[in-house]
């Protein structure tokens, strides 16, 4: 799909009378958000590959040492990291494919729904992104002999949990600040078009 061509065609469309300013900016922002999502997913996929390789080696070492608890938690992290790219790809495939012949209102509706879907995914990141990683890391730490009484291990666990809470908060904040805000701007544009009786 040629995003530049689509953007130029929409920009060339005359603005409906009475339409609030910003339709072109909303179109541009929609394209920018889609590029951001693709870039984010690419970086997450690269990170997931690194995590899979590293923790597969940890799992191999745990298996050779006979530390089955450590092996289990290392495999949990490997499975989680393998799952991430597929989860992100599935969410990305739900993004609408803008078409040059779409009426403006249809385009805005599709972009609004896509923004809300991304917001929901980020709001639930604690469940599919943060929690499995934290369970795996805490389990790996506690699987070391004597880790339960080791102050350094307990500090590491506490720091990991705080970092996980921060990542969950950051995802919720991004959902609200970026995707919900964009969806609301799109909804306002839709309502303005409806007020003018435009398609």
Protein Blocks (a to p, Z undefined) as FASTA:
>chain_A
ZZklmmmmmmmpccdehiaghjlmmmmmmmmmmmmmmmmmmmmmmmmmmmmmmmmmmmmm
mmmnopaklmmmmmmmmmmmmmmmmmmmmmmmmpccddfklcfklmmmmmmmmmmmmmmm
mmmmmmmmmmmmmmmmmmmmmmpghklmmmklmmmmmmmmmmmmmmmmmmmmmmmmmmmm
mmmmmmmmmmmmmmnopZZ
